[in-house]
Structure formats: C-alpha cells, structure tokens
Amino acid sequence: MNFPLLVVIVVATAAAVSAGIAFTVRGFKASATRAADAERNGHDTSRAAHAAVSRHDPASVELLKRFFDGKACAICKRPIPPVQKTGLKPGLWNPTTHETHSWDQIPTGTVAAALETELPLCSACVVAESFRQRFPDRVVDRERSLQDAHSRPSV
C-alpha cells in the first residue's frame, strides 16, 4: 500500500492538532476543578485575584494613584512614574522617623492620614531604604564613604 505523501502529512498534522487540543482541554478542566475546590472551601476567587495585585480596596488605590501622580521622590528628586496595575510601585517615607512603607504596607484604614504626614518615594528608593532599615550594617552611602576618605589623614 502506497499512501501519497500528502495523506501522511494530513494525518500527522491532524494527530498533532488533536493532541494539542486534548492537552488544552485537560488544562482548562484542571483549572476549573481547582477554582471549584477553592469556592467549596470558602475562598472568594475574585477577591483573591484582586488581593494578589493590591491589598487595598479600589477607592484607596485610586486615592494613592492620584497622590503619586506628578510627584517627585523625596530622596532622589526624580519624578515618580504613573502607577501601573503590576510592577514596582512607589511608597511613603516618614521624614521624622525615616521609616518607609511600601505600597502594600500602607495602612488601608488610614491612607488619607498617611498621605498628609508622609512623603512620596519612588520604587527604587523604597527598595533602597527598606534594605537600609533591615540591614543597617551592610549599607554604605557613597557620599559618606567619600567624605570619610577625604577626612582621614593619608598614611
């Protein structure tokens, strides 16, 4: 039996496409099963998806976005880019205690009060200042190290 090459190619392609569809359907069924299990266990999946992005309610998120819009970082003086749904987000800095709050650490209930007393920080300065707070013995400021080098007597 000599099958034309075209028939073999068509059958092989149909088999590959069918296998791909079968794996896709299987994946969707598994996702639906996990979601159904989560709902049966009392988890609200829509709230969980929102919490993965932000722990603030939508009104607080809008208030924070408006606060950071057009502001400059209190430390590096660079403009803070518009807040996106994903990615690094700006934070707040208390100028008296030098304590930083990343986007997720800003208290939900007192957002308005925090925005009145604290200064905006870009995402880079939030990371740097939180590292400085957690590991003060491992941070060396360039300006301070250069000043110390110039003030020391040379040997």
Backbone torsions as a table, in degrees:
resi	resn	phi	psi	omega
1	MET	NA	118.3	177.3
2	ASN	-106.3	109.9	175.4
3	PHE	-89.1	138.1	176.4
4	PRO	-63.5	149.7	-177.6
5	LEU	-59.6	-33.3	-179.9
6	LEU	-63.6	-40.4	179.7
7	VAL	-65.2	-41.9	178.7
8	VAL	-62.7	-43.0	179.7
9	ILE	-64.6	-42.4	-179.9
10	VAL	-64.8	-43.5	-179.7
11	VAL	-65.9	-42.2	179.3
12	ALA	-65.2	-41.1	178.3
13	THR	-64.8	-43.2	178.5
14	ALA	-61.9	-39.9	178.7
15	ALA	-65.4	-42.0	180.0
16	ALA	-66.5	-42.7	178.8
17	VAL	-65.4	-42.0	178.7
18	SER	-62.5	-40.8	178.0
19	ALA	-65.1	-40.6	178.1
20	GLY	-63.4	-42.7	178.3
21	ILE	-65.0	-41.3	-179.7
22	ALA	-62.2	-44.0	179.0
23	PHE	-66.1	-36.8	178.9
24	THR	-65.8	-47.0	178.7
25	VAL	-61.6	-41.7	178.3
26	ARG	-60.6	-41.0	178.5
27	GLY	-65.8	-41.5	177.9
28	PHE	-64.8	-40.1	178.0
29	LYS	-63.4	-39.4	178.7
30	ALA	-65.8	-39.8	177.6
31	SER	-64.8	-42.4	178.9
32	ALA	-64.7	-37.7	178.2
33	THR	-65.5	-42.9	178.2
34	ARG	-63.2	-41.9	179.3
35	ALA	-64.8	-41.8	178.9
36	ALA	-64.5	-40.1	177.4
37	ASP	-63.4	-40.0	179.5
38	ALA	-65.0	-40.8	178.6
39	GLU	-68.2	-36.9	177.7
40	ARG	-66.5	-29.8	179.9
41	ASN	-86.2	6.1	175.3
42	GLY	90.8	13.4	178.9
43	HIS	-92.0	134.8	175.9
44	ASP	-93.1	107.5	-173.1
45	THR	-68.9	-31.8	179.0
46	SER	-68.7	-38.1	177.3
47	ARG	-69.7	-35.4	179.4
48	ALA	-66.0	-39.0	178.1
49	ALA	-65.6	-39.6	177.7
50	HIS	-67.6	-39.3	-178.8
51	ALA	-67.5	-28.6	178.4
52	ALA	-66.8	-29.8	-179.9
53	VAL	-87.8	-44.4	-177.5
54	SER	-153.9	144.2	178.5
55	ARG	-92.8	1.9	179.8
56	HIS	-93.8	153.2	174.3
57	ASP	-73.1	162.4	-175.7
58	PRO	-57.4	-35.1	179.7
59	ALA	-66.7	-40.5	178.1
60	SER	-67.0	-37.9	177.8
61	VAL	-61.6	-44.6	178.9
62	GLU	-64.7	-39.3	177.2
63	LEU	-62.5	-43.5	178.3
64	LEU	-65.4	-42.3	179.4
65	LYS	-60.8	-43.7	179.2
66	ARG	-65.7	-36.0	179.5
67	PHE	-64.0	-45.4	-176.0
68	PHE	-79.5	-15.5	-177.5
69	ASP	-64.1	119.7	177.0
70	GLY	79.6	4.7	-179.3
71	LYS	-88.7	160.1	174.5
72	ALA	-110.1	152.3	179.9
73	CYS	-65.1	138.1	-178.4
74	ALA	-70.9	-21.0	-177.2
75	ILE	-99.6	-56.7	-174.8
76	CYS	-92.6	-9.1	177.3
77	LYS	67.2	10.5	176.7
78	ARG	-80.0	150.5	177.0
79	PRO	-67.1	141.4	178.8
80	ILE	-85.8	123.8	-178.9
81	PRO	-68.6	159.9	178.6
82	PRO	-57.0	142.5	-178.2
83	VAL	-75.1	128.2	177.8
84	GLN	-102.8	168.6	-179.3
85	LYS	-67.4	-36.6	179.4
86	THR	-120.9	169.0	178.3
87	GLY	96.1	-175.8	-179.7
88	LEU	-69.5	141.5	-178.2
89	LYS	-121.9	155.8	178.6
90	PRO	-71.9	175.4	179.7
91	GLY	-143.9	-169.3	-178.8
92	LEU	-120.7	152.3	-178.6
93	TRP	-132.4	127.2	176.5
94	ASN	-86.8	114.0	-174.6
95	PRO	-70.0	-21.6	-179.8
96	THR	-83.9	-41.3	-178.4
97	THR	-98.0	-10.8	-176.1
98	HIS	60.6	25.9	177.6
99	GLU	-88.4	137.6	179.1
100	THR	-107.2	151.1	174.7
101	HIS	-129.1	118.2	174.6
102	SER	-71.8	170.8	-177.0
103	TRP	-51.1	-45.6	-177.3
104	ASP	-75.4	-17.7	-179.2
105	GLN	-91.5	-6.1	178.8
106	ILE	-69.0	123.2	-176.4
107	PRO	-61.8	129.3	-176.4
108	THR	-64.7	-41.9	-176.2
109	GLY	-70.3	-26.0	-175.4
110	THR	-119.4	37.9	-178.9
111	VAL	-61.4	-46.7	-177.3
112	ALA	-62.7	-42.1	179.4
113	ALA	-66.5	-39.2	178.8
114	ALA	-65.4	-37.1	-179.2
115	LEU	-69.8	-24.5	178.6
116	GLU	-78.0	-33.0	-172.9
117	THR	-102.2	-20.4	-174.5
118	GLU	-110.1	159.3	-176.4
119	LEU	-103.4	151.3	-179.4
120	PRO	-75.4	144.3	175.5
121	LEU	-127.2	141.9	173.4
122	CYS	-72.5	165.4	-176.8
123	SER	-63.3	-34.4	179.5
124	ALA	-66.0	-42.1	179.7
125	CYS	-72.1	-30.3	175.2
126	VAL	-62.2	-45.2	179.2
127	VAL	-63.7	-45.7	-178.1
128	ALA	-64.8	-45.1	-178.3
129	GLU	-70.2	-35.3	177.3
130	SER	-68.1	-35.7	175.2
131	PHE	-65.3	-40.5	178.7
132	ARG	-61.9	-38.9	179.8
133	GLN	-70.7	-39.8	-177.3
134	ARG	-77.5	-34.0	-176.3
135	PHE	-131.8	68.2	-175.7
136	PRO	-64.7	-25.9	-179.5
137	ASP	-78.8	-11.3	-177.7
138	ARG	-105.9	2.1	-177.7
139	VAL	-104.3	130.8	176.1
140	VAL	-125.7	120.9	177.8
141	ASP	-79.3	136.7	180.0
142	ARG	-62.0	-44.4	-177.9
143	GLU	-62.4	-44.3	-179.6
144	ARG	-66.4	-41.1	-178.4
145	SER	-68.5	-34.8	177.4
146	LEU	-70.2	-39.8	177.9
147	GLN	-64.8	-41.0	178.8
148	ASP	-64.4	-37.6	-179.9
149	ALA	-66.5	-37.0	-179.9
150	HIS	-77.7	-26.8	-178.0
151	SER	-85.1	-16.8	178.6
152	ARG	-77.0	142.0	175.7
153	PRO	-70.4	138.4	179.2
154	SER	-78.1	144.9	-176.8
155	VAL	-96.3	NA	NA
